[in-house]
Amino acid sequence: MGDIGESSESGCGVSSPKGIRNGYSREDERCPKQVSPVRGGGSRNTSPMGRVGSRNTSPSRQKVIKTKPRGLDEETVATFGKAVLPDVQMEDNIWAMLPEDLLNEILARVPPFMIFRLRCVCKRWNSILQDSSFLKFHSQVPSHGPCLLTFWKNSQTPQCSVFSLPLKTWYRIPFTFLPQWAFWLVGSSGGLVCFSGLDGLTFKTLVCNPLTQTWRALPNMHYNQQRQLIMVVDRKDRSFKVIATSDIYGDKSLPTEVYNSKLNSWSLHQIMPAVNLCSSKMAYCDSRLYLETLSPLGLMMYRLDTGYWEYIPAKFPRSLLDGYLVAGTQKRLFLVGRIGLYSTLQSMRIWELDHAKIMWVEISRMPPKYFRALLRLSAERFECFGQDNLICFTSWNQGKSLLYDVDRKVWSQIAGCALQSYNSQVCFYEPRFDASIF
């Protein structure tokens, strides 16, 4: 029933876009040059740095000069008279002599995007990256860290760029392996990315792994209508589920459908009670799905284990202009939105749901300088999404991004991260080779 696709490309297409640099450059490692003495005013300068009045010419007391190239933790220390060791040339055949397990363990610790490039080195490495033993080592290595996946279509050609927050670098990943009907980015979880779209008059959904360049179309739902979707991955069970809630055009008679990858089928569940949704944004945490409602005011919660909906009377803060639900870790649910009526009175705030008291508690406010840089006009549109207690803000008009760490309570601008296109769709992404589409 479902289509299965795999890219015919060798995976060499990932690259950093032209004109975008990661900000890290190698500096020439040289010993300090001696400057000839400067005569003038009766003073004689014999300092290697040419400073007037300095009389320290002892090599043992000379100042240590430290340089720290950006992006490196080690400090390169150059001292006067220090011997410079030449670079040791590694033999090419040393990699061929490494045991298979040791090579797998080394490659498993290389950043995923660099491994993607290594597939072009030789046939052996390309086969190793698809081997089950390498995937086992890769699954045991801690995550690379949060990334921002940006998807857009340029002349009906899918384009994708991934911004690595730890490396502060853009990586271009070819997305030409996807079918043409994959138009809407549903979201990402556990290394998989979900898309939906209309193939003629049929509403379809697919999941893919950008690193392995594989995709699979899910079976058709029981009701052929465009739905609000969200995907969740269970890494321990090595499975994923896709939840389809109400129709995007407001049809409240459709039952909730859940796709289970282990069963490869959709199952029907309770119809969502008649409510007026105030946003199509959903948040999933602790096996529960949350949506915002205007009438009645509060939240609708869907329990994945029971398949039933519940109403939570958690009223929103007063003067809330637009709110986004963001899921955190350990059952934490956040509400992000603007407060105020006029542009000069607006501010961005973050609340956390107190499950015991069923009320929103403010935990942070965006500093005014960041708010003015992100949204210059009151009507400007912004997106907000989160992962692992990290909340990211992106501005459509300004093309800027801002990150808030809930645990550390730190606001920071994401340097070099800008939306690639006005119609870009953005989400958090965790690059993993071991994420299976089955």
C-alpha positions as CSV (number, residue, x, y, z in Angstrom):
1,M,0.0,0.0,0.0
2,G,2.8,2.4,0.7
3,D,5.5,3.6,-1.6
4,I,9.1,3.0,-0.7
5,G,11.8,5.2,-2.1
6,E,15.6,5.3,-1.8
7,S,17.8,7.8,-3.4
8,S,20.1,6.6,-6.1
9,E,22.7,9.2,-5.1
10,S,25.7,8.1,-3.2
11,G,25.1,10.7,-0.5
12,C,27.8,13.0,-1.6
13,G,25.4,15.9,-2.1
14,V,25.6,17.3,1.4
15,S,27.6,20.5,1.5
16,S,27.8,23.9,3.0
17,P,26.1,26.5,0.8
18,K,28.3,28.9,-1.0
19,G,28.8,32.2,0.8
20,I,28.0,30.7,4.2
21,R,31.0,30.0,6.4
22,N,31.0,28.4,9.8
23,G,33.1,31.2,11.2
24,Y,36.1,28.9,12.0
25,S,39.4,29.6,10.2
26,R,42.9,28.4,10.8
27,E,45.4,31.0,11.8
28,D,49.0,30.8,10.8
29,E,51.0,29.2,13.7
30,R,54.2,31.3,13.7
31,C,56.6,32.2,16.3
32,P,56.6,35.9,17.2
33,K,58.8,37.9,14.9
34,Q,61.5,40.1,16.3
35,V,61.2,43.7,15.5
36,S,64.3,45.8,14.9
37,P,65.2,48.3,17.6
38,V,63.6,51.7,17.3
39,R,65.9,54.6,18.1
40,G,64.3,57.9,19.1
41,G,64.3,60.2,22.1
42,G,67.4,58.6,23.6
43,S,65.6,55.4,24.4
44,R,66.6,52.1,23.0
45,N,64.0,49.4,22.5
46,T,65.3,45.9,22.5
47,S,61.9,44.2,23.2
48,P,60.9,41.6,20.6
49,M,57.5,43.3,20.4
50,G,59.0,46.7,19.8
51,R,57.5,48.5,22.8
52,V,59.3,51.7,23.9
53,G,60.8,51.6,27.4
54,S,60.7,47.9,27.7
55,R,64.1,46.4,28.8
56,N,63.2,42.8,29.2
57,T,65.2,40.8,26.6
58,S,65.5,37.5,28.5
59,P,64.0,34.6,26.6
60,S,63.1,32.9,29.9
61,R,61.0,35.9,31.0
62,Q,59.4,36.7,27.7
63,K,55.7,37.0,27.7
64,V,53.8,33.9,26.6
65,I,51.5,34.6,23.7
66,K,48.3,32.6,23.5
67,T,46.1,32.2,20.6
68,K,42.8,30.4,20.6
69,P,41.3,29.8,17.1
70,R,37.5,30.1,17.1
71,G,35.7,26.8,17.3
72,L,38.6,24.9,19.1
73,D,38.8,24.2,22.8
74,E,42.6,23.7,22.8
75,E,44.9,26.7,23.1
76,T,47.8,27.0,20.7
77,V,50.7,28.4,22.8
78,A,53.7,29.9,21.0
79,T,56.7,30.8,23.1
80,F,60.1,32.3,22.2
81,G,62.6,29.5,21.3
82,K,60.0,26.7,21.4
83,A,60.7,23.9,19.0
84,V,58.0,23.4,16.4
85,L,57.4,19.8,15.5
86,P,56.5,19.0,11.9
87,D,53.2,17.5,11.1
88,V,53.3,13.7,11.1
89,Q,52.1,12.3,7.8
90,M,49.6,9.5,8.4
91,E,50.0,6.6,6.0
92,D,47.0,6.0,3.7
93,N,46.8,2.3,4.3
94,I,46.5,2.7,8.1
95,W,42.7,2.8,7.7
96,A,42.7,-0.4,5.8
97,M,44.5,-2.1,8.7
98,L,42.0,-1.0,11.4
99,P,39.8,-3.8,12.8
100,E,36.2,-3.5,11.7
101,D,34.9,-2.8,15.2
102,L,37.4,-0.1,15.9
103,L,36.6,1.6,12.6
104,N,32.9,1.5,13.4
105,E,33.5,3.0,16.8
106,I,35.6,5.8,15.4
107,L,33.1,6.6,12.6
108,A,30.2,6.5,15.1
109,R,31.7,9.5,16.9
110,V,32.1,11.6,13.8
111,P,29.4,14.3,13.4
112,P,26.6,12.9,11.2
113,F,26.9,15.5,8.5
114,M,30.6,14.7,8.1
115,I,29.9,11.0,8.0
116,F,27.5,11.8,5.1
117,R,30.4,13.1,3.2
118,L,32.6,10.2,4.0
119,R,30.3,7.9,2.1
120,C,32.2,9.2,-1.0
121,V,35.6,8.1,0.2
122,C,35.5,4.5,-0.9
123,K,33.1,1.6,-1.4
124,R,34.1,0.1,1.9
125,W,33.2,3.1,4.0
126,N,29.9,3.5,2.1
127,S,29.0,-0.1,2.9
128,I,30.1,0.3,6.6
129,L,27.7,3.2,7.1
130,Q,24.9,0.9,6.1
131,D,26.1,-2.0,8.2
132,S,24.1,-3.1,11.2
133,S,27.2,-3.2,13.4
134,F,28.0,0.5,12.6
135,L,24.3,1.4,13.3
136,K,24.6,-0.3,16.7
137,F,27.6,1.7,17.6
138,H,25.9,4.9,16.3
139,S,22.8,4.3,18.4
140,Q,24.9,4.1,21.6
141,V,26.7,7.5,20.9
142,P,25.1,10.6,22.4
143,S,23.1,12.8,20.1
144,H,24.9,15.3,17.9
145,G,22.8,18.1,19.4
146,P,19.9,20.1,18.2
147,C,19.7,21.2,14.6
148,L,17.2,23.4,12.7
149,L,15.8,21.9,9.5
150,T,14.6,24.4,6.9
151,F,12.5,23.1,4.0
152,W,11.1,25.0,1.1
153,K,10.4,24.5,-2.6
154,N,12.1,26.5,-5.3
155,S,10.4,26.2,-8.7
156,Q,8.7,22.9,-7.4
157,T,12.2,21.6,-6.5
158,P,12.4,20.6,-2.8
159,Q,15.3,22.3,-1.0
160,C,16.6,21.5,2.5
161,S,19.2,23.1,4.7
162,V,20.2,22.0,8.2
163,F,21.8,24.4,10.7
164,S,23.8,22.7,13.3
165,L,23.6,24.6,16.6
166,P,26.8,22.9,18.1
167,L,28.9,23.5,15.0
168,K,27.2,26.8,13.9
169,T,27.2,25.7,10.3
170,W,24.7,25.3,7.5
171,Y,24.6,22.0,5.7
172,R,22.8,21.5,2.4
173,I,21.1,18.1,2.2
174,P,19.7,17.0,-1.2
175,F,15.9,16.4,-1.0
176,T,15.3,15.5,-4.6
177,F,14.6,11.9,-3.5
178,L,11.2,13.0,-2.3
179,P,8.1,12.8,-4.5
180,Q,6.6,16.0,-5.9
181,W,3.5,15.8,-3.8
182,A,5.5,16.1,-0.5
183,F,4.8,19.8,0.2
184,W,4.0,20.3,3.9
185,L,6.5,19.7,6.6
186,V,4.7,18.0,9.4
187,G,7.6,17.8,11.8
188,S,10.6,15.7,13.0
189,S,11.2,13.3,15.8
190,G,14.0,10.8,16.6
191,G,15.9,11.4,13.3
192,L,12.8,11.0,11.0
193,V,11.0,13.7,9.1
194,C,7.4,13.6,8.2
195,F,5.7,15.3,5.2
196,S,2.2,15.4,3.8
197,G,0.6,16.6,0.6
198,L,-2.0,16.0,-2.1
199,D,-1.2,13.5,-4.8
200,G,-4.0,14.6,-7.2
201,L,-7.0,14.4,-5.0
202,T,-5.6,11.9,-2.4
203,F,-4.1,13.2,0.8
204,K,-0.9,11.3,1.6
205,T,1.7,11.2,4.3
206,L,5.3,10.0,4.2
207,V,8.3,9.6,6.5
208,C,11.9,9.8,5.5
209,N,15.5,9.8,6.9
210,P,17.4,12.7,5.3
211,L,20.8,11.1,6.1
212,T,20.1,7.7,4.5
213,Q,18.1,9.3,1.7
214,T,15.2,6.8,2.2
215,W,11.5,7.5,2.4
216,R,8.2,5.5,2.7
217,A,4.7,6.6,2.0
218,L,2.2,5.5,4.7
219,P,-1.0,3.8,3.8
220,N,-4.0,6.0,3.1
221,M,-6.2,7.0,6.0
222,H,-9.8,5.9,6.4
223,Y,-11.0,9.4,5.5
224,N,-9.4,11.1,2.6
225,Q,-9.3,14.7,4.0
226,Q,-6.4,17.0,4.8
227,R,-5.7,16.7,8.5
228,Q,-3.6,18.1,11.2
229,L,-0.7,15.7,11.8
230,I,2.0,15.1,14.4
231,M,4.7,12.4,14.4
232,V,6.3,10.8,17.5
233,V,9.2,8.3,17.6
234,D,9.8,5.7,20.3
235,R,13.6,5.0,20.0
236,K,13.5,2.1,22.6
237,D,10.7,0.3,20.7
238,R,12.2,1.4,17.3
239,S,8.8,2.5,16.1
240,F,6.9,5.6,15.4
241,K,3.3,6.9,15.3
242,V,1.5,9.6,13.4
243,I,-1.6,11.2,14.9
244,A,-4.2,12.8,12.7
245,T,-6.6,15.1,14.5
246,S,-9.4,17.3,13.1
247,D,-9.7,18.5,9.5
248,I,-7.9,21.7,8.8
249,Y,-11.1,23.2,7.3
250,G,-13.0,22.7,10.5
251,D,-14.8,19.5,9.9
252,K,-15.5,18.2,13.5
253,S,-17.1,14.9,12.5
254,L,-13.9,13.1,11.7
255,P,-12.6,10.6,14.2
256,T,-9.0,10.7,15.4
257,E,-6.7,8.4,13.4
258,V,-3.4,6.9,14.7
259,Y,-0.8,5.2,12.5
260,N,1.4,2.6,14.1
261,S,4.6,1.6,12.2
262,K,4.6,-1.8,13.8
263,L,1.2,-2.6,12.4
264,N,1.6,-0.5,9.3
265,S,-2.0,0.6,9.5
266,W,-4.3,3.4,10.7
267,S,-6.7,2.9,13.6
268,L,-9.8,4.9,14.4
269,H,-10.4,6.5,17.8
270,Q,-12.7,9.0,19.5
271,I,-14.0,12.0,17.6
272,M,-12.7,15.2,19.1
273,P,-15.4,17.0,21.1
274,A,-17.0,20.1,19.4
275,V,-14.6,22.9,20.3
276,N,-13.2,26.0,18.5
277,L,-9.5,25.6,18.0
278,C,-7.5,28.8,18.1
279,S,-4.4,27.4,16.5
280,S,-3.3,24.5,14.4
281,K,-0.2,24.1,16.5
282,M,0.0,21.0,18.6
283,A,2.4,19.8,21.3
284,Y,3.2,16.3,22.3
285,C,4.7,15.3,25.7
286,D,4.4,12.4,28.1
287,S,2.2,10.4,25.7
288,R,-0.3,13.3,25.5
289,L,-1.3,15.6,22.7
290,Y,-2.3,19.2,23.5
291,L,-4.3,21.7,21.4
292,E,-5.4,25.3,22.2
293,T,-9.1,26.0,22.2
294,L,-11.1,29.3,22.3
295,S,-14.5,27.9,23.1
296,P,-14.4,26.6,25.7
297,L,-11.2,28.4,26.7
298,G,-8.4,26.1,27.6
299,L,-6.7,23.0,26.3
300,M,-7.9,19.7,24.6
301,M,-5.7,16.7,25.6
302,Y,-5.6,13.4,23.7
303,R,-4.2,10.4,25.6
304,L,-2.4,8.1,23.2
305,D,-2.6,5.1,25.6
306,T,-6.4,5.3,25.9
307,G,-7.4,7.0,22.7
308,Y,-9.7,9.5,24.4
309,W,-9.9,13.3,24.5
310,E,-10.1,15.3,27.7
311,Y,-10.8,19.0,28.3
312,I,-8.4,21.0,30.6
313,P,-9.8,24.3,31.9
314,A,-6.4,26.1,31.8
315,K,-7.3,29.7,30.9
316,F,-4.8,31.7,28.9
317,P,-3.2,34.9,30.3
318,R,-5.0,38.1,29.6
319,S,-4.1,40.2,26.5
320,L,-2.5,37.2,24.9
321,L,-2.2,38.0,21.2
322,D,-0.9,34.7,19.8
323,G,0.2,31.6,21.6
324,Y,2.2,28.6,20.8
325,L,2.3,25.3,22.7
326,V,5.8,23.9,23.1
327,A,6.5,20.5,24.6
328,G,9.4,20.1,27.0
329,T,11.0,17.2,28.8
330,Q,9.6,15.4,31.9
331,K,5.9,16.3,31.3
332,R,6.7,20.0,31.0
333,L,4.4,22.0,28.7
334,F,5.1,25.6,27.8
335,L,3.0,28.5,26.3
336,V,4.8,31.1,24.3
337,G,3.1,34.3,23.1
338,R,3.0,38.1,22.8
339,I,1.2,40.2,25.4
340,G,-0.1,43.7,24.7
341,L,-2.3,45.7,22.3
342,Y,0.2,48.1,20.7
343,S,3.6,47.6,19.3
344,T,5.2,49.8,22.0
345,L,3.5,47.8,24.8
346,Q,4.1,44.3,23.5
347,S,6.4,41.8,25.0
348,M,7.2,38.1,24.5
349,R,6.6,35.8,27.5
350,I,6.9,32.1,28.4
351,W,4.6,30.3,30.7
352,E,4.6,26.8,32.1
353,L,1.5,24.7,32.9
354,D,1.1,23.8,36.5
355,H,-0.7,20.5,36.2
356,A,-1.8,20.4,39.8
357,K,-3.4,23.9,39.9
358,I,-4.3,23.8,36.2
359,M,-3.0,27.3,35.6
360,W,-0.2,29.0,33.5
361,V,2.8,30.3,35.5
362,E,5.1,32.8,33.9
363,I,8.8,31.7,33.9
364,S,10.5,34.1,31.6
365,R,10.3,37.3,29.4
366,M,12.2,38.0,26.3
367,P,14.6,40.9,26.8
368,P,13.4,44.1,25.0
369,K,16.5,44.3,22.7
370,Y,15.9,40.8,21.4
371,F,12.2,41.4,21.0
372,R,12.8,44.6,18.9
373,A,15.3,42.8,16.8
374,L,13.0,39.8,16.2
375,L,9.7,41.7,15.6
376,R,9.9,45.3,14.6
377,L,6.2,45.6,13.8
378,S,3.3,44.5,15.8
379,A,1.8,42.5,12.9
380,E,4.9,40.6,12.0
381,R,4.6,36.9,11.9
382,F,6.9,34.6,13.8
383,E,7.2,30.8,14.4
384,C,8.0,29.1,17.7
385,F,8.9,25.5,18.3
386,G,10.8,23.5,20.9
387,Q,12.8,20.4,21.8
388,D,14.4,19.2,25.0
389,N,13.6,22.4,26.9
390,L,15.0,24.5,24.1
391,I,12.6,27.1,22.5
392,C,13.5,28.6,19.1
393,F,11.9,31.8,17.7
394,T,12.1,32.6,14.0
395,S,11.0,35.8,12.3
396,W,9.6,35.6,8.8
397,N,10.2,39.2,7.9
398,Q,13.5,39.8,9.7
399,G,14.9,36.4,8.9
400,K,16.4,36.1,12.4
401,S,16.4,33.3,15.0
402,L,16.6,33.4,18.7
403,L,17.1,30.5,21.2
404,Y,16.0,30.2,24.8
405,D,17.4,27.6,27.1
406,V,14.7,26.9,29.8
407,D,17.1,25.0,32.1
408,R,19.9,27.5,32.0
409,K,17.5,30.5,31.7
410,V,19.7,32.0,28.9
411,W,18.6,33.9,25.8
412,S,20.9,33.9,22.8
413,Q,20.9,34.9,19.2
414,I,21.7,32.1,16.7
415,A,24.5,33.7,14.7
416,G,24.4,32.9,11.0
417,C,21.0,31.2,11.2
418,A,18.5,32.9,8.9
419,L,15.5,31.6,7.0
420,Q,16.5,30.5,3.5
421,S,13.2,31.6,1.9
422,Y,10.1,33.5,2.9
423,N,8.0,30.3,2.6
424,S,10.4,28.2,4.6
425,Q,9.1,25.6,7.0
426,V,11.3,25.1,10.0
427,C,11.5,22.5,12.8
428,F,14.0,21.0,15.2
429,Y,15.9,18.0,13.8
430,E,18.1,15.3,15.4
431,P,20.4,13.7,12.7
432,R,20.6,10.0,13.1
433,F,21.7,7.2,10.8
434,D,19.9,4.5,12.9
435,A,16.4,6.0,12.5
436,S,14.5,3.5,10.5
437,I,11.5,4.4,8.3
438,F,9.9,1.0,9.0
